[in-house]
Amino acid sequence: MDPNADDAIEFHELESAFVRALQTSDADVVEAQVGEQFREIEREMKIKKMKFTDFIKMLDSDGNGTLSTHELEQGLMSHFSPAPKMQSAAARKNNKIKSKNKPAFR
């Protein structure tokens, strides 16, 4: 909170500390988005009366017992309605970079 370490907290330092404290971290935003996506998948699974093991087997397109990123992405897009809402990590990063260029306050 005292970036210049002069043992005095100036108004602009206090203001900066509050701004940082009130900002939601990127990890919190991603966690909330992923959590909502999983809740939507769970609802779909419940409607389709699927067990989690059935879900994994369905997504494992090559039948090797593991899920690649590609199998997971393709399976979600083809079998579940929430998938179109999901963004790849690259798309999220691209959006994040674009949003950083916007001013935080007006």
Stockholm file with secondary structure:
# STOCKHOLM 1.0

chainA/1-106         MDPNADDAIEFHELESAFVRALQTSDADVVEAQVGEQFREIEREMKIKKMKFTDFIKMLDSDGNGTLSTHELEQGLMSHFSPAPKMQSAAARKNNKIKSKNKPAFR
#=GR chainA/1-106 SS CCTTCSSCCCHHHHHHHHHHHHSCCHHHHHHHHHHHHHHHHHHHHHHTTCCHHHHHHHHCTTCSSSCCHHHHHHHHHHHCTTGGGCCCHHHHHHHHHHHHTSCSCC
#=GC SS_cons         CCTTCSSCCCHHHHHHHHHHHHSCCHHHHHHHHHHHHHHHHHHHHHHTTCCHHHHHHHHCTTCSSSCCHHHHHHHHHHHCTTGGGCCCHHHHHHHHHHHHTSCSCC
//
